[in-house]
Amino acid sequence: MTLHRFPSSIPADRLRRALAATTAAAVIALLPTAAPAAQALPLSTRPGMFIAEYSAAAGQPASAARGQAFFNSRHGREWSCASCHGEPPTGTGKHASTGKVIQPLAPAFNPQRFTDPAKVEKWFRRNCNDVVGRECTAGEKADVLAWLAGLKP
């Protein structure tokens, strides 16, 4: 299994503060360090690292409630995130225009989700453009991930 290094332009102490303030961070609260140790983390803890990084960049803790509202709302465009990923995004979804099958988005239902930094950024960039018409902010990303990370079987 190949682990990817988690890129961070945020100082580790700032990430630790964001972890402490983030509700979804309870999952990874036992980690001894934040970004420097990310390359050695099991894949199942990676969503929390993204939440911490985005929260730190946004300067505020992630909110699962805001994430759920963002995911299920339209933002002036034709689709919401739920249009393709489903509500809740715990089962197989289907792309609204192509019909392509989309594997579950919630990490507890698909452990490969939110493990590769390049894929996370690629899909946020693409999907946010479809849903919001722009790139999502760090706060929006943190909020959506906090909600997704909280969805359990």
C-alpha positions as CSV (number, residue, x, y, z in Angstrom):
1,M,0.0,0.0,0.0
2,T,1.4,3.4,-1.0
3,L,0.9,6.2,1.5
4,H,1.0,9.8,0.2
5,R,2.7,12.6,2.0
6,F,0.2,15.1,3.2
7,P,1.3,18.5,2.0
8,S,1.1,21.3,4.4
9,S,1.9,25.0,4.1
10,I,0.4,25.5,7.6
11,P,2.7,25.2,10.6
12,A,2.2,22.1,12.8
13,D,1.3,24.1,15.9
14,R,-1.5,25.8,14.0
15,L,-2.8,22.5,12.7
16,R,-2.8,21.1,16.3
17,R,-4.9,24.1,17.4
18,A,-7.3,23.5,14.5
19,L,-7.5,19.8,15.5
20,A,-8.4,20.7,19.0
21,A,-11.2,23.0,17.8
22,T,-12.6,20.8,15.1
23,T,-15.5,18.5,16.1
24,A,-14.4,15.7,13.7
25,A,-10.9,15.9,15.0
26,A,-11.8,13.7,17.9
27,V,-11.1,10.8,15.6
28,I,-7.4,11.7,15.4
29,A,-6.9,13.5,18.7
30,L,-4.6,10.8,19.8
31,L,-2.1,11.5,17.1
32,P,1.3,12.7,18.5
33,T,1.8,15.4,15.7
34,A,-0.2,16.9,12.9
35,A,1.2,17.3,9.4
36,P,4.8,16.0,9.8
37,A,3.5,12.5,10.7
38,A,0.8,12.4,8.1
39,Q,2.7,10.2,5.7
40,A,2.8,7.4,8.3
41,L,-0.9,7.6,9.1
42,P,-3.3,4.9,8.3
43,L,-5.6,5.9,5.4
44,S,-8.6,5.9,7.8
45,T,-7.2,8.9,9.6
46,R,-6.5,11.0,6.6
47,P,-9.9,12.8,6.4
48,G,-9.2,14.3,9.8
49,M,-5.9,15.7,8.5
50,F,-7.6,17.4,5.6
51,I,-10.2,18.8,8.0
52,A,-7.5,20.2,10.3
53,E,-5.5,21.7,7.4
54,Y,-8.6,23.4,5.8
55,S,-9.8,24.6,9.2
56,A,-6.4,26.1,9.9
57,A,-6.4,27.8,6.5
58,A,-9.9,29.1,7.1
59,G,-9.0,30.4,10.6
60,Q,-12.1,28.7,12.1
61,P,-13.2,25.2,13.2
62,A,-15.1,23.1,10.8
63,S,-18.8,22.7,11.3
64,A,-20.6,19.5,10.4
65,A,-23.9,21.3,10.4
66,R,-22.7,23.9,7.9
67,G,-21.2,21.1,5.8
68,Q,-24.5,19.3,5.6
69,A,-26.3,22.4,4.7
70,F,-23.7,23.2,2.0
71,F,-23.8,19.7,0.6
72,N,-27.6,19.6,0.3
73,S,-28.1,23.1,-1.0
74,R,-28.0,24.6,-4.5
75,H,-25.7,27.6,-4.8
76,G,-27.2,29.3,-7.9
77,R,-26.2,26.4,-10.2
78,E,-28.2,23.5,-11.5
79,W,-26.9,20.9,-9.0
80,S,-26.1,20.4,-5.3
81,C,-23.5,18.0,-4.2
82,A,-26.3,15.6,-3.2
83,S,-27.6,15.6,-6.8
84,C,-24.8,13.2,-7.8
85,H,-23.6,11.8,-4.4
86,G,-27.0,11.2,-2.9
87,E,-28.5,12.2,0.5
88,P,-27.0,10.8,2.6
89,P,-23.8,10.1,0.5
90,T,-23.3,6.7,2.1
91,G,-24.3,4.6,-0.9
92,T,-23.5,4.5,-4.6
93,G,-24.3,7.8,-6.4
94,K,-24.8,8.6,-10.1
95,H,-23.5,11.6,-12.0
96,A,-26.5,13.7,-12.9
97,S,-25.6,14.2,-16.5
98,T,-23.4,11.3,-17.5
99,G,-25.0,8.6,-15.4
100,K,-21.6,7.4,-14.3
101,V,-21.6,5.4,-11.1
102,I,-20.0,7.2,-8.1
103,Q,-18.7,5.2,-5.2
104,P,-19.9,6.3,-1.7
105,L,-18.5,9.6,-0.6
106,A,-18.6,9.2,3.2
107,P,-15.2,7.8,4.3
108,A,-16.8,5.2,6.7
109,F,-18.5,3.7,3.6
110,N,-15.5,4.0,1.3
111,P,-12.2,3.9,3.1
112,Q,-10.3,5.2,0.0
113,R,-12.1,8.5,0.1
114,F,-10.1,11.5,1.2
115,T,-6.7,9.7,1.4
116,D,-4.8,11.2,-1.6
117,P,-4.2,15.0,-1.4
118,A,-4.0,15.3,-5.2
119,K,-7.3,13.6,-5.7
120,V,-9.0,15.5,-2.9
121,E,-7.9,18.8,-4.5
122,K,-8.8,17.7,-8.0
123,W,-12.3,16.6,-7.1
124,F,-13.0,19.6,-4.9
125,R,-11.9,21.9,-7.7
126,R,-14.0,20.1,-10.3
127,N,-17.1,19.6,-8.2
128,C,-17.1,23.0,-6.6
129,N,-17.0,24.5,-10.0
130,D,-20.1,22.5,-11.0
131,V,-22.0,23.2,-7.9
132,V,-20.9,26.7,-6.8
133,G,-19.4,28.1,-10.0
134,R,-16.0,28.7,-8.3
135,E,-13.5,26.9,-6.2
136,C,-14.7,26.2,-2.7
137,T,-13.2,28.1,0.2
138,A,-11.0,26.3,2.8
139,G,-13.9,26.7,5.3
140,E,-16.4,25.1,3.0
141,K,-14.1,22.2,2.3
142,A,-13.5,21.7,6.1
143,D,-17.2,21.9,6.8
144,V,-18.2,19.4,4.2
145,L,-15.5,17.0,5.2
146,A,-16.4,17.3,8.9
147,W,-20.0,16.3,8.0
148,L,-18.9,13.4,5.8
149,A,-16.4,12.1,8.4
150,G,-19.2,12.0,11.0
151,L,-21.5,9.8,8.9
152,K,-21.3,6.3,10.3
153,P,-22.8,2.9,9.4
